[in-house]
Amino acid sequence: MRHNTLFLAATAALLTAFGSIKADACSNILVTKGASADGSCMISYAADSHQLFGELYFRKAARHAAGSMRQVYDWDSNRYMGEIPEVARTYQRVGNLNEKQLIIAETTYGGREDLWEGEGAIMDYGSLIYIALERCSSAREAIETIVELSNTYGYASEGESFSIADTEEVWVMDLIGKGNYGKGLLWVARRVPDGYICAHANQARISTFPQDDPENCLYAPDVISFARERGWYEGEDADFSFCDTYAPLDFGGMRGCESRAWSAFNMLCDGQFTFVDENGEEITRPAMDYVQYAMGYDKNARFPLFVKPSRKLSVKDVADAMRDHFEGTPMDMTKDVGAGGNACPYRWRPMHFKVGEREFCNERAIATQQTGFWFVGQSRGWLPDHIGAVDWFGTDDAATSYLTPIYVCTKKVPECFREGNGDMLTYSDDAAFWICNRVANACYKMYNYMAPVVRAKADKWENDHIAAIPDVDAKARKMCRCRARRFLTKYSVQNAQEIFLQWKELEKYLLVKFIDGNIKAQAEDGSFITNGNGTNIPAQIEQPGYTEEWKEAVAHFHGDVIEVR
């Protein structure tokens, strides 16, 4: 996918005494149809980078003449990589979904550095995703295509975890290249059992895997022998662990990455992990049994790859999990002194700092300030393909932005999400990315009071449209394909533009209501309460000050100077 902005690689390592904590880093949640409330397969994705501009990628279906070539550009940097033969027909893709209801997302985990981009390799991870979306109609076909392209043209990125779903199956795929040891991929792909969910966040998660079950597990024929040749593995084949061999775990991999997958499971399973153990028995254990692993303190307390949620999950459940800041856990970002006086669950980078000889890390939650775009993709097999694929799409920080439904059959994307409508160095008053950043950055100043206002508005929008979608689907099903596409295009575009305009008004409202740390009172009809003298002077102003934790910290460190005597 060609970009007009630079995108910092999602695994930029910050080397500390604890290991490497990924500063940008993405998060994925994978939901099988048996685990979803409506029978859809879902994948969520937050594309997080300090240099990625949030826009909705759009490529129409096309037919290509024999001998046509497709140019390949590195997704992160826009660097020209080379070209490959084009196929006769490509599918339409909108974001990370295509018209055949295929969804592909990723998180980058890095892994062994000597297996990164090999000489002459041209297939970076982003190009693999978007080319597969253009060429494939199922998850298994996408896996085959990703492997074939990499083996033919060389893999030009770091270690990746891919999330891949179609109308029936959801797969997680851990992969890494061979560096200059050879061309192609080392990989394992596992099908998420129906009724279960998976999550990954910049740490390879597939450990041991069934080697005689092609219905549920696929892998490179040399994935074990390659490791033996390098001297990285000496045990029995049955005990081979992909993640432990190709992405050895350290503190950063647990605290900065696995913590997010653990937290997603904790929320969606209501604190109880149900999974199949090594004996094939389904058991349930408290999520807190694994918190020491998530916090980076106990490598032996690794939580399962797949868990069964405690309830059937909706789009809203998954979207809200993407808004997490570890609330209610020992890593809760709203509670420590780093949250400032208004419980702000964000920590500016870098990811580590020193006090004397000791080194510390800032938490990295699922919701983060540097999100470019995020989505919850739905593949709904009970509907025709031109209706079934829906990209619930948003830009910037998930906790203070909205998702709006975009049907993947759309004939165009909304102006607020259009590629080229602004970039990281060019402000656009018409771009959702910029207005969502304005709202988010406003909230960071007085988070415990402002963010709930924003969240309530996002919740209403999302809940209203989740409730409306079945009726929209039903109307579209009564139409011919061409008319349905026009109808669903209008629905997608108009609604995206409507909530964009609402967010512009929301930013103005936040400024008026919360200016200078004050909170102006409002009447039941929403109007601001004045002194009644016709001059719009506010009559009731609350000055809430700071949290108790902040006051105690200030008193402790500076009380001898500011104490009233």
JOWO-V6284 format. One record per backbone hydrogen bond with DSSP energy under -1.0 kcal/mol. NH is the residue of the N-H (numbers start at 1). CO is the residue of the C=O. E is the energy in kcal/mol with one decimal. If there is no record, write none. Layout:
((NH/CO/E) (NH/CO/E))
//
This chain:
((7/76/-2.9) (12/9/-1.6) (16/19/-1.6) (19/16/-1.3) (21/14/-1.0) (23/12/-1.2) (25/10/-1.1) (28/200/-2.4) (30/198/-3.0) (31/42/-3.0) (32/196/-1.6) (35/32/-1.3) (37/313/-3.4) (41/379/-2.3) (42/31/-2.5) (43/377/-1.7) (44/29/-2.5) (45/375/-2.2) (46/27/-1.6) (47/373/-2.8) (48/46/-1.1) (49/370/-2.9) (56/417/-2.9) (59/93/-2.3) (62/90/-1.7) (64/88/-2.9) (68/65/-2.0) (70/84/-3.7) (72/82/-3.2) (74/79/-3.1) (78/74/-2.6) (81/72/-3.2) (82/72/-1.2) (84/70/-2.3) (86/68/-2.8) (90/62/-2.8) (91/134/-3.1) (93/59/-2.5) (94/97/-2.4) (95/57/-3.6) (97/94/-1.4) (98/102/-1.8) (99/92/-2.3) (101/98/-2.0) (103/165/-2.7) (104/96/-2.0) (105/163/-2.3) (107/161/-2.0) (109/159/-2.0) (110/159/-1.6) (111/109/-1.8) (112/246/-1.9) (115/112/-1.8) (116/113/-1.7) (118/155/-1.2) (121/118/-1.9) (122/153/-1.4) (123/154/-2.2) (124/122/-1.1) (128/124/-2.2) (129/125/-1.9) (130/126/-2.3) (131/127/-2.7) (132/128/-2.1) (133/129/-2.0) (134/130/-1.4) (135/131/-1.2) (136/132/-2.3) (142/138/-1.9) (143/139/-2.2) (144/140/-2.3) (145/141/-2.5) (146/142/-2.7) (147/143/-2.2) (148/144/-2.7) (149/145/-2.9) (150/146/-1.9) (151/147/-2.7) (152/148/-1.9) (153/149/-2.8) (154/150/-1.9) (156/123/-2.3) (159/110/-2.2) (160/175/-2.6) (161/107/-2.9) (162/173/-3.3) (163/105/-2.3) (164/171/-2.7) (165/103/-2.3) (166/169/-2.3) (171/164/-3.5) (172/190/-2.5) (173/162/-2.6) (174/188/-2.4) (175/160/-2.8) (176/186/-2.2) (179/115/-1.1) (181/178/-2.6) (186/176/-3.1) (188/174/-2.2) (189/218/-3.5) (190/172/-2.9) (191/216/-2.7) (192/170/-3.1) (196/193/-2.1) (197/307/-2.8) (198/30/-2.1) (200/28/-1.7) (216/213/-1.9) (217/213/-2.0) (218/189/-2.7) (220/187/-2.4) (223/220/-1.7) (226/222/-2.5) (228/224/-2.0) (229/225/-2.4) (230/226/-1.5) (231/228/-1.2) (232/227/-2.6) (239/236/-1.2) (240/237/-1.8) (242/207/-2.0) (243/206/-2.3) (245/241/-1.5) (246/242/-3.0) (247/243/-1.8) (254/250/-1.5) (255/251/-3.2) (256/252/-2.0) (258/253/-2.5) (259/254/-2.0) (260/257/-1.3) (261/257/-1.2) (262/258/-2.8) (263/259/-2.3) (264/260/-2.3) (265/261/-2.2) (266/262/-2.7) (267/263/-2.2) (268/264/-2.5) (269/265/-1.9) (271/266/-2.1) (272/269/-1.7) (273/285/-3.1) (275/283/-2.5) (277/281/-3.0) (280/277/-2.1) (283/275/-3.0) (285/273/-2.4) (287/271/-2.6) (289/286/-1.8) (290/287/-2.0) (294/290/-2.1) (295/291/-2.0) (296/293/-1.8) (297/292/-2.8) (298/292/-1.1) (301/298/-1.4) (307/197/-1.8) (308/274/-2.7) (313/35/-2.8) (318/314/-2.0) (319/315/-2.8) (320/316/-2.7) (321/317/-1.7) (322/318/-1.3) (323/320/-1.5) (324/321/-1.2) (329/326/-1.9) (332/329/-2.0) (333/325/-2.0) (335/332/-1.1) (339/336/-2.2) (340/337/-2.0) (344/339/-2.7) (346/344/-1.1) (353/360/-2.1) (355/358/-2.5) (358/355/-1.8) (360/353/-3.1) (362/351/-2.6) (367/324/-2.3) (372/47/-3.5) (374/394/-2.5) (375/45/-2.2) (376/392/-2.0) (377/43/-3.3) (378/390/-2.7) (379/41/-2.6) (383/380/-1.6) (387/384/-2.1) (388/384/-3.0) (389/385/-1.2) (390/378/-1.8) (391/406/-2.9) (392/376/-2.3) (393/391/-1.0) (393/404/-2.3) (394/374/-2.5) (396/372/-1.5) (400/397/-1.2) (404/393/-1.8) (406/391/-1.5) (408/389/-2.3) (410/407/-1.9) (417/414/-1.4) (421/418/-1.9) (422/420/-1.8) (423/426/-1.9) (426/423/-1.2) (431/428/-1.4) (432/416/-2.4) (435/431/-1.7) (436/432/-2.8) (437/433/-1.7) (438/434/-2.0) (439/435/-2.2) (440/436/-2.5) (441/437/-2.9) (442/438/-1.5) (443/439/-2.1) (444/440/-1.9) (445/442/-1.1) (446/443/-1.2) (448/342/-1.6) (449/446/-1.5) (450/446/-2.5) (451/447/-1.8) (454/450/-1.7) (455/451/-3.1) (456/452/-2.1) (457/453/-1.4) (458/454/-2.3) (459/455/-3.1) (460/456/-2.1) (461/457/-2.0) (462/458/-2.7) (463/459/-3.0) (464/460/-2.5) (465/461/-1.9) (466/462/-2.5) (467/463/-2.0) (468/464/-1.3) (469/465/-1.9) (472/468/-1.9) (473/469/-3.1) (474/470/-2.3) (475/471/-2.2) (476/472/-2.3) (477/473/-2.2) (479/476/-1.5) (484/480/-3.0) (485/481/-2.4) (486/482/-1.7) (487/483/-2.5) (488/484/-3.0) (489/485/-2.2) (490/486/-2.3) (491/487/-2.2) (492/488/-2.4) (493/489/-2.9) (494/490/-2.6) (495/491/-1.8) (496/492/-1.9) (497/493/-2.4) (498/494/-2.2) (499/495/-2.5) (500/496/-1.7) (501/497/-2.1) (502/498/-2.1) (503/499/-2.1) (504/500/-1.5) (505/501/-1.9) (506/502/-2.3) (507/503/-1.9) (508/504/-1.3) (509/505/-2.3) (510/506/-2.7) (511/507/-1.8) (512/508/-2.3) (513/509/-2.9) (514/510/-2.3) (517/514/-1.4) (518/515/-1.7) (519/542/-2.1) (520/513/-1.8) (521/540/-2.3) (523/527/-3.4) (526/523/-2.0) (529/521/-2.1) (531/537/-1.9) (539/529/-2.1) (542/519/-2.9) (547/341/-1.8) (551/547/-2.1) (552/548/-2.6) (553/549/-2.0) (554/550/-2.6) (555/551/-2.5) (556/552/-2.1) (557/553/-2.4) (558/554/-2.7) (559/555/-1.2) (561/558/-1.6) (562/558/-1.6) (563/559/-1.9))
//
